[in-house]
Amino acid sequence: MTEPIRAPRGTLDVLPDDGRRRLELLRIADDVFARAGYGPIETPIFESTELFARGVGETTDIVEKEMFTFEDQGGRSITLRPEGTASACRAYVEHGMHKLPQPVKLWYWGPFFRYEAPQAGRFRQFTQVGVEAVGSDDPSLDAESILLLAELLDGAGTQGVRLRISSLGTPETRRAYSDELREHLRAREDLLSDDVRARIDRNPLRAFDSDHPGTQAALSDAPRLIDRLNPEDAEHFSRVRALLDAAGQPYEVDGTLVRGLDYYTRTVFEFESTELGAQSALGGGGRYDGLIEQLGGPPTPGVGWAAGIERILLAASGDDEETRVRRSVFVATTDDADPVQAFDIARELRLRGLHAELEQAGRSLKGQLKHADRLGADYVVIVGDEDVQVKDMSTGDQRPAASPGEAVELVAAGGRA
Ligand code: AMP
C-alpha cells in the first residue's frame, strides 16, 4: 500500500461545518463594513518580496524569518503574502486611488502565510479579514476602525473580548524614545533574552513583545513611549479615546503595546480573548501614516487592522444550531419506488427555498429515517411504489398526500395542509 499524502504542517482543511461558520462570518463582515462605506478589495496572494521588505520592515519577525519566499521561473523573488496592509497600500498607489474622494475605505478577506511554529490557534496558512481607511488622518477613522472590529467580534459571538490601545506617536518621537529605551536595556543587558539583546540596536521596541521573564523584569521600570508623545499626537490620541468613550466601547490604555510591524504611527490597538490560550490575539492594527510614502506613493495617512478568522471562531460560542432556520426535508424512498419521483420532489423543494436532501446511498427505509433524524429534518417525504406520505418529525405524525405535488405543498406550508 502507498502512504496516504497529508496536508503540509501548519495548514488547515476547512470541513463543511466550519466552512458554514466561516461563510456566516464573511456575510456579517460584508454587512458591517458595507454599512460604514467600506468596499471589498482582492489583491494577489503572492507579491514581490520587495513589497514586504519595504512595507512591513526588514527587522520584523515576519520579514526576518517567517516569509514563504521563492524564486519564480523568471528569477524574480516572490513572497506568499504574510499580511494585507502592504498589498492594499500598493494597490492604492498603483491604481491612483488618491484621485478618488478621500478617505478610500477597503476591506479584504483571504489566506495569509507565515512560517511560524504551528500550535493551537497558530498556523502557517491562516485566514485574515481586515479593513483599511486610506487618505485621511482624522481620529474618527481610528475610532471607526476599532469599533468595526468590535462589531464584527460581537456579531461572531466571540467571548471574553478585551481591547488594549496605545499611541506610538510620530517616527521622530519614536526615534528619540528608542534611544532612551536602548540605553535602559543596555544597562540591564544580562537580564535580556538572546533575541531581544541581539535587537537592541536595530529595534529595541520589540522587547515589549517578548514574554521572556528576564526581559519583562528589565522592562518593568522602563520609560513608556505613551509618556513621550508630542502635543499633536497626544491630542489625536485623546480624540480617539473620546470617540470610543462616547460609543461605550471599553478599552485599556497599555503603554507596552507596540505590535510586531514597523509601519505603525500614532494609534495602535489589539483585541484579545480570554477564551484563547497562549495565542490570545484576535486581531489588531493601527495608524500607518508613513507607509504609502515608503512604498513610493505620495505622503498619505491610513489606518486599519487585521483579524484572524480561525481565532475568532475558536473564541466564539460555537453554538450554531440556531443558524439552521430553513425548514429541512428528507425525501426517503421504499425499495420499489420510482427514483425519478423522489429526485424531482427534492429538486422542487430546493427551488421553493427549502433545504432538501434525498436518499443517495442505498439505505433501508428504517436506515433512511434514522439518517433523516440525524440530519435534523423537520419532515420526511416517503416516496413509495404507489403513494407518497409526509411524516412530521417533531410530532411523529404521518399522513398520505394525494400526489407528489401535494406532498411538496404540504411541507412547504409547514404541514398546514
Ligand atoms: P498580525 O498581523 O500579526 O497583527 O495578525 C493579526 C491577527 O491575525 C492576529 O491577531 C491573529 O488573530 C491572526 N494571526 C496572525 N498570525 C497567525 C497565525 N500564524 N495563525 C493564525 N492566526 C494568525
Residues whose N, C-alpha, C, O or C-beta is under 5 A from the ligand:
A	BS01	AMP	E83 R114 E116 G121 R122 F123 R124 F126 A281 L282 G283 G284 A306 A307 G308 R311
